[in-house]
Amino acid sequence: MGKPQPQPQLRDPWQEIEDLSAAVYQLAAQSRWLEATELYKQRHSLLEKFFSAGVPAGQHDRVRSGIIHILQCDDALKTMAEFNRSSLVEEFQEQNKRGNAAKAYSKTHQF
């Protein structure tokens, strides 16, 4: 007989959402807005998936508390974004320019 295979650990979906929320906040606090934006999108997608499946029995209080925390963090993110608006606009414009330059380069070097 072979060695028993370890069972893959199932990730708690709500914990993953909370972890992403914390990571978004930390990245924004470090002015790493592009990364924060990508994680924010991932979190949004997970939230939609989580709520479309329904809140698991016995998790309502935990989820309610988590939603309150997420809303508070999102308010703080809005405040940080407003405070850093000009640098954010520059960062996103620079990212857009790099993307456009890469597209133009690939079009001129197609075989």
C-alpha positions in Angstrom: 0.0 0.0 0.0 1.1 3.5 -0.8 1.7 6.3 1.6 -1.6 8.2 2.4 -1.8 11.5 0.5 -2.2 14.6 2.5 -5.6 16.2 2.1 -5.4 19.6 0.4 -6.4 22.3 2.8 -9.5 24.1 1.7 -9.2 27.8 1.9 -11.9 29.6 3.9 -13.5 31.9 1.3 -14.4 34.6 3.8 -10.9 34.5 5.2 -9.5 35.0 1.7 -11.7 38.0 1.3 -10.5 39.5 4.6 -6.9 38.8 3.7 -7.3 40.5 0.4 -8.9 43.5 2.1 -5.9 43.8 4.4 -3.5 43.5 1.6 -5.3 46.2 -0.5 -5.1 48.5 2.5 -1.4 47.8 3.1 -0.5 48.3 -0.5 -2.4 51.6 -0.7 -0.7 52.7 2.6 2.6 52.1 0.8 1.4 54.0 -2.3 1.5 50.9 -4.4 -1.8 51.8 -6.0 -1.5 49.7 -9.2 -1.1 46.5 -7.1 -3.8 47.6 -4.7 -6.2 48.1 -7.6 -5.5 44.6 -8.9 -6.2 43.0 -5.5 -9.3 45.2 -5.1 -10.6 43.8 -8.3 -9.9 40.2 -7.2 -11.6 40.9 -3.9 -14.6 42.3 -5.7 -14.8 39.1 -7.8 -14.5 36.9 -4.7 -17.2 38.9 -2.9 -19.6 38.4 -5.8 -18.9 34.7 -5.9 -19.2 34.4 -2.1 -22.6 36.1 -1.9 -24.0 34.4 -4.9 -23.5 31.1 -3.2 -25.2 32.4 0.0 -23.6 32.9 3.4 -22.9 29.6 5.1 -24.9 28.6 8.1 -23.5 29.9 11.3 -21.3 32.5 9.5 -23.7 35.5 9.5 -22.2 37.3 12.5 -18.7 36.8 11.2 -19.5 38.0 7.8 -21.5 41.0 9.1 -18.5 42.0 11.2 -16.2 41.5 8.2 -18.4 43.7 6.0 -18.3 46.5 8.5 -14.5 46.2 8.6 -14.2 46.1 4.8 -16.4 49.3 4.6 -14.2 51.1 7.1 -11.1 50.1 5.2 -12.7 51.2 1.9 -13.5 54.6 3.5 -9.9 54.9 4.5 -8.8 53.9 1.0 -11.0 56.7 -0.5 -9.4 59.2 1.9 -5.9 58.0 1.0 -6.7 58.1 -2.7 -8.2 61.7 -2.5 -5.1 62.8 -0.6 -2.8 61.2 -3.2 -4.9 62.1 -6.2 -2.3 63.9 -8.3 0.3 61.2 -7.8 -2.3 58.5 -8.6 -3.3 60.2 -11.8 0.4 60.4 -12.8 1.0 56.7 -11.9 -2.0 55.5 -13.9 -1.1 57.7 -16.9 2.5 56.4 -16.8 1.2 52.8 -16.7 -1.2 53.6 -19.6 1.7 55.1 -21.6 3.8 52.0 -21.1 0.9 49.8 -22.2 0.4 51.9 -25.3 4.1 51.9 -26.1 4.2 48.1 -25.8 1.2 47.7 -28.1 2.8 50.1 -30.7 6.1 48.2 -30.5 4.4 44.8 -31.0 2.5 46.1 -34.0 5.6 47.4 -35.7 7.5 44.2 -35.1 5.0 41.7 -36.2 6.1 39.1 -38.7 
